[in-house]
Amino acid sequence: MTDRILAAISLLMLFAFLGVVVVFVREIDLAIVIFLGIGLASYDFWTHFKNRSAEPKISTQRL
């Protein structure tokens, strides 16, 4: 549970930092790239914590 909380806090801090860049720089090209990056980070967060059974299982059997 702690990993989810820390990941959510980290994602919010990324949003805050990049939001400041978008607001003060005001370049449309930079804003597009930042929103794409935010989208990718959000998607990664969502898929990582949505389904824990998708993680690879380590096999102890020898081949």
N, C-alpha and C positions, 0 to 999 in steps of 0.2 A: 504494500500500500504506500509505503514511503517513496518508492521509486516513481509512482504515478504523481504524487504530490510535487516532488522535486522536478519532474519532467514538465508538469503544468506550469509551475512557477518559472522555469527556464523559458518555456514557450511564450509566456506573458511578458517576460523581460525582453525577449527578442522583438516582440510586437512593439513594445514601448520604445526601444532603441531605434528600430527602423521607422517607427511612426514619427519620431522627432526629425529624422533625416528627411523624410518625405515632406513634412510641414515646413521646415526651414530652408531646404534647398530648392524646392518647387521646380524640379525639372521632370517633365512628363516621362521621358525615357527611363530615368532613374526610378521613378515611381512604379512604372510597369514592371521593371526587373525586380524591385523590392516586393511587389505584390505577388509576383510569380514565386519568389523565394519563400514568402510567407505561406503561400498555398502549398508548396512542396513540404515545408516543415510541418504544417498542420496535417496534411495527408499522412506523413510518416508517423506523427504522434497518434493519429486515429487508428491506423492499421496496426501499429505496434501494440496498443493496449486494447484493441477491440476483441481480439481473439488470442488468448494466451496459448491455446493448443496448437497454433501455427508455428511455434518455435521448434527448431530442429531438436530431435531427441538424440542423445548420445548413446550409442549402442556399446555394450560391454562384451559382445560376442566377437570372437576372432574369426577372421575370414579363412 
